[in-house]
């Protein structure tokens, strides 16, 4: 059974995950991480290639018969976070940490490659293994697509699948939904410009600080009053910077934050509303507001038919009680969205709550204390492999034991 095969691969997957965790790298250039992935894939009989402008790894596995091409993806980069887990294999790179589980994603996909390579004779088609850097805001998936990823080394990819571990969900379960799975994410920057002066005489100046505070509050009201609850948006101002001395009214206030939306229509609407409200509030006080919105990742949309395929396949492998239709999208963002914009596929959340903790209380991803239950890697390895096997017409040896 495929779950038993995945369980036998767990020790090596855990060892790779811990090795990656101890040596995290950020951005598009991950030389140590790339080297470890290449070493782990060596000897499997895959066609392995590396990126030209980034430290990506793409490997293909061909079965003996023609058929469709399915892509499996893992991201490899870490975050600029100082680790505080106290783990024996904690980061040795100061200020850098695998706080989003990408070490686990990479280890699971390597293990799935080993499982599938051992079953290559049953495959009718091709598996593309996508190991990407730069997911954390650097658009790594888009760069890999630009370098020909979806051509599948000469054949077009027809479907794609990715997993994302989540400490806030019960370990070993799978969650996904058709349609929007994760949000679009854009960066917001606003500079409120007034007229500086002495803090003792605010009437002689145009104080941008209270204006900026009104802008923050007005943006929240604008969202709740102009955006439907059935197609929600989140506008969060997470940074406010102004002034240098208690006795000085500053000339400007800088605001920064994020915009999260689940449809192209609401995304465009929120961009317009944020600009109009910020500029209008500022103008009412005789100040100005310069608004800049930098487009980030698109909405991550799961193809309904492929989502149904994953739900049934995962239920056969893990048991129906461990597979769930996610009730609502997450407002986090993913650059796997670029892949899903190009080919049908799905991203699923893999529960990985650490032992001894309650899912709702476990440190969240991006926390300096984030950790996972490594036993959950078994379910991830099995699901990666099962999706590819069934897509390419092979027996998955369904069932648990």
C-alpha positions in Angstrom: 0.0 0.0 0.0 1.2 3.5 -0.9 0.9 4.7 2.7 3.2 1.9 3.9 5.7 2.8 1.2 5.6 6.5 2.3 6.1 5.4 5.9 9.2 3.5 5.0 10.6 6.7 3.4 9.9 8.8 6.4 13.3 8.5 8.2 15.1 9.8 5.1 12.5 12.5 4.6 12.9 13.7 8.2 16.7 13.7 7.9 16.5 15.8 4.7 14.0 18.2 6.3 16.2 18.7 9.3 19.3 19.2 7.2 17.5 21.8 5.2 16.0 23.4 8.3 19.5 23.9 9.8 20.8 25.7 6.6 18.0 28.0 5.5 18.4 30.4 2.6 16.1 33.2 1.3 15.2 34.6 -2.1 16.0 33.2 -5.5 19.6 32.2 -4.9 19.7 29.0 -2.7 23.0 27.3 -3.6 23.2 25.0 -0.5 19.5 24.0 -0.7 19.8 23.3 -4.4 22.9 21.2 -3.8 21.1 19.1 -1.2 18.1 18.5 -3.5 20.4 17.5 -6.4 22.2 15.0 -4.1 19.0 13.6 -2.8 17.6 13.0 -6.4 20.9 11.5 -7.7 20.6 7.9 -8.8 16.8 7.9 -9.3 17.1 8.0 -13.1 15.4 11.4 -13.5 16.2 14.0 -16.1 17.4 16.8 -13.8 17.9 20.4 -14.8 18.7 23.6 -12.9 17.5 27.1 -13.5 19.5 29.7 -15.5 18.7 32.8 -13.4 17.6 31.2 -10.1 18.5 28.1 -8.0 15.6 26.0 -9.2 15.6 22.3 -9.8 13.3 20.6 -12.3 13.3 16.8 -12.7 11.2 14.6 -14.9 10.2 11.0 -14.6 8.9 9.1 -17.7 6.9 6.0 -17.7 7.3 3.4 -20.4 4.1 4.5 -22.1 2.9 7.8 -23.4 0.3 9.7 -21.4 -0.4 13.0 -19.7 2.1 15.2 -17.9 1.5 16.0 -14.2 3.5 18.5 -12.2 4.2 18.2 -8.4 5.7 21.3 -6.7 7.7 22.1 -3.6 9.0 25.5 -2.6 12.5 25.6 -1.0 13.2 29.1 0.4 13.1 30.3 4.0 12.2 33.6 5.7 14.2 36.5 7.3 13.1 35.4 10.8 15.4 34.7 13.8 14.5 31.2 15.0 13.3 30.7 18.6 12.2 27.1 18.5 15.1 25.7 20.5 15.2 22.6 18.2 18.4 20.6 18.0 18.4 21.2 14.2 17.5 24.9 14.5 18.8 27.4 11.9 22.6 27.9 11.9 22.1 31.0 9.7 21.4 34.0 12.0 18.2 35.8 11.1 17.0 33.2 8.7 14.5 30.4 9.4 12.3 27.8 7.7 9.3 29.3 9.4 6.8 28.4 6.6 7.4 24.7 6.2 9.2 24.8 2.9 11.9 22.4 4.3 9.1 19.9 4.8 7.6 20.5 1.3 11.0 19.8 -0.3 11.6 16.7 1.8 8.2 15.3 1.0 8.6 15.9 -2.7 12.0 14.2 -2.8 10.6 11.2 -1.0 7.6 11.1 -3.5 10.2 11.2 -6.3 11.8 8.1 -4.8 8.5 6.3 -4.4 7.4 7.1 -8.0 10.8 6.2 -9.5 10.4 2.8 -7.9 7.0 2.5 -9.6 8.0 4.0 -13.0 7.0 0.8 -14.9 3.3 1.5 -14.1 3.3 5.0 -15.4 1.6 6.1 -18.6 3.0 9.6 -18.9 5.4 11.9 -17.3 5.9 13.5 -13.8 7.6 16.8 -13.5 9.0 17.6 -10.0 9.2 21.4 -9.5 11.6 22.6 -6.7 11.3 26.3 -6.6 13.1 29.1 -4.8 11.7 32.6 -4.1 8.1 31.7 -3.0 8.3 34.3 -0.2 7.6 37.4 -2.2 10.2 36.8 -5.0 7.8 35.3 -7.6 10.0 32.2 -8.1 7.2 30.2 -9.8 6.7 32.9 -12.4 10.5 32.9 -13.1 10.4 29.2 -13.5 7.5 29.4 -15.9 9.4 32.1 -17.9 12.3 29.6 -18.2 10.0 26.9 -19.7 8.8 25.0 -16.7 5.4 24.2 -18.1 6.8 22.9 -21.3 7.7 19.8 -19.2 11.1 19.3 -20.9 9.4 19.1 -24.3 5.8 18.2 -23.4 3.2 20.5 -22.0 2.1 20.1 -18.4 -1.5 19.2 -18.2 -2.2 19.3 -14.4 -0.4 20.5 -11.3 -0.5 19.8 -7.6 1.1 21.2 -4.5 0.9 20.8 -0.7 1.4 23.3 2.1 1.9 22.2 5.7 -0.2 23.9 8.3 0.5 23.7 12.1 -2.9 25.1 12.8 -4.7 22.0 11.4 -4.8 18.4 12.9 -1.9 16.4 11.8 -2.1 14.1 8.8 -5.4 15.6 7.4 -5.8 17.2 4.0 -7.9 20.3 3.3 -8.8 21.9 0.0 -11.7 23.5 -1.9 -12.7 24.2 -5.5 -12.2 27.8 -6.6 -10.3 30.3 -4.6 -8.0 28.5 -2.1 -5.8 31.5 -1.2 -6.0 35.2 -1.8 -4.3 37.7 -4.1 -1.8 39.8 -2.1 -0.7 43.4 -3.0 1.5 45.8 -1.1 0.2 49.2 -0.1 2.3 52.3 0.5 0.8 55.7 1.4 2.7 58.9 2.1 0.5 61.6 3.8 2.1 65.0 3.2 1.3 68.0 5.4 3.3 71.0 6.6 5.7 70.6 9.5 6.0 72.9 12.4 6.3 73.3 16.2 4.3 70.8 18.2 3.2 73.6 20.5 1.4 75.5 17.7 -0.3 72.9 15.5 -2.6 75.6 14.1 0.4 77.0 12.2 1.2 73.7 10.6 -0.8 71.0 8.7 -0.2 68.0 11.0 -0.1 64.8 8.9 -0.2 62.5 11.9 -3.9 62.7 12.8 -4.7 62.8 9.1 -2.8 59.4 8.6 -4.7 58.0 11.6 -8.0 59.0 10.0 -6.9 57.4 6.7 -6.2 54.1 8.5 -9.7 54.1 10.1 -11.4 55.3 7.0 -9.9 52.4 5.0 -11.4 49.9 7.4 -14.8 51.5 7.1 -14.6 51.6 3.3 -13.9 47.9 3.1 -16.9 46.9 5.3 -19.2 49.3 3.4 -18.2 48.8 -0.2 -17.1 45.1 -0.4 -19.5 42.2 -0.3 -19.1 39.7 2.5 -19.5 37.0 -0.1 -16.4 38.2 -1.9 -14.3 39.5 1.0 -11.2 41.7 1.2 -8.7 42.5 3.9 -6.9 45.8 4.1 -4.3 45.9 6.8 -2.1 48.9 7.6 0.8 47.2 9.4 3.3 50.1 9.6 3.1 53.7 10.4 6.3 55.9 10.5 6.5 59.6 11.3 8.5 62.2 13.1 11.8 62.2 15.0 11.2 64.4 18.1 8.3 65.1 20.5 8.4 68.8 19.8 8.3 68.6 16.1 5.3 68.2 13.8 6.6 66.1 10.9 6.2 67.0 7.2 5.1 63.4 6.2 3.8 60.1 7.6 4.5 56.8 5.8 1.9 54.0 5.9 2.4 50.5 4.6 0.3 47.4 4.6 -1.3 44.7 2.5 -4.4 44.2 0.4 -5.9 40.7 0.2 -8.7 39.8 -2.2 -10.3 36.7 -3.7 -11.4 37.9 -7.2 -10.1 40.1 -9.9 -13.1 42.3 -9.7 -12.8 43.0 -6.0 -9.1 43.4 -6.3 -9.6 46.2 -8.8 -12.3 47.7 -6.7 -10.2 47.7 -3.6 -7.3 49.4 -5.4 -9.7 52.2 -6.5 -11.3 52.6 -3.1 -8.0 52.7 -1.2 -6.7 55.4 -3.5 -9.8 57.5 -3.4 -10.3 57.3 0.4 -6.7 58.1 1.3 -6.6 61.1 -1.1 -10.0 62.3 -0.1 -9.4 62.2 3.7 -6.1 64.0 3.2 -7.6 66.6 1.0 -10.3 67.3 3.6 -7.6 68.4 6.0 -5.5 70.4 3.5 -3.0 67.6 3.1 -2.1 65.2 0.3 -1.8 61.5 0.0 0.5 59.7 -2.4 -0.8 56.1 -2.9 1.3 53.3 -4.4 0.0 49.8 -4.8 2.4 47.1 -5.9 0.7 44.0 -7.4 1.8 40.8 -5.7 0.6 37.2 -6.2 -2.7 36.5 -8.0 -5.6 34.5 -6.4 -4.7 30.8 -6.0 -7.6 29.1 -7.7 -8.2 25.3 -7.6 -9.7 23.8 -10.7 -13.0 22.2 -9.6 -12.6 18.9 -11.5 -9.0 18.4 -10.4 -9.9 19.3 -6.8 -12.6 16.6 -6.9 -10.0 14.2 -8.3 -7.6 15.0 -5.4 -10.3 14.7 -2.8 -11.2 11.2 -3.9 -7.6 10.1 -4.4 -6.6 11.4 -0.9 -9.6 9.8 0.7 -8.6 6.4 -0.9 -5.1 6.8 0.5 -5.6 8.5 3.9 -9.2 7.5 4.7 -12.2 9.7 4.1 -12.2 10.9 7.7 -8.9 12.6 7.1 -9.8 14.5 3.9 -11.9 17.6 4.1 -13.5 20.2 1.8 -12.2 23.5 3.2 -15.1 25.7 4.2 -13.6 29.0 3.2 -10.5 30.4 1.4 -7.4 31.4 3.3 -6.4 35.1 3.0 -2.8 34.2 2.8 -1.1 34.1 -0.7 0.9 31.7 -2.8 3.0 32.1 -6.0 1.8 28.6 -7.0 -1.1 30.8 -8.2 1.0 31.5 -11.4 1.0 27.8 -12.2 -2.7 27.3 -11.5 -3.4 30.3 -13.7 -1.8 28.4 -16.6 -2.9 24.8 -16.1 -5.7 23.0 -14.1 -4.6 21.8 -10.7 -4.9 22.4 -7.0 -3.1 23.3 -3.8 -4.0 21.5 -0.6 -3.3 22.2 3.1 -1.7 19.4 5.0 -2.3 19.4 8.7 0.9 19.3 10.8 0.1 20.3 14.3 3.0 19.4 16.5 2.5 16.7 19.1 1.2 17.9 22.5 -0.4 21.1 21.1 -3.9 22.0 20.1 -4.2 23.0 16.4 -5.7 26.4 17.3 -2.9 27.2 19.7 0.2 26.0 17.8 2.6 28.7 16.7 1.5 29.8 13.2 3.6 29.7 10.1 5.9 32.7 9.9 6.3 32.7 13.7 9.8 32.4 15.1 8.5 29.4 17.0 6.8 27.6 14.1 7.3 23.9 14.0 5.5 20.8 12.5 4.7 17.2 13.3 7.2 15.3 11.2 4.9 12.2 11.1 2.6 14.2 8.9 5.2 13.9 6.2 3.9 10.4 5.6 0.5 11.7 4.5 2.1 14.3 2.3 4.5 11.9 0.5 1.6 9.5 -0.1 -0.7 12.2 -1.5 2.0 13.6 -3.8 2.7 10.1 -5.2 -0.9 9.0 -5.3 -2.1 12.1 -7.3 0.6 11.4 -9.9 0.1 7.7 -10.0 -3.6 7.9 -10.5 -3.4 10.7 -13.0 -1.0 8.5 -15.1 -3.2 5.5 -14.9 -1.3 3.5 -12.3 -2.6 1.5 -9.3 -2.1 3.5 -6.1 -2.5 0.5 -3.7 -5.3 2.5 -1.9 -6.2 2.0 1.7 -4.6 2.3 5.1 -3.0 -0.3 7.3 
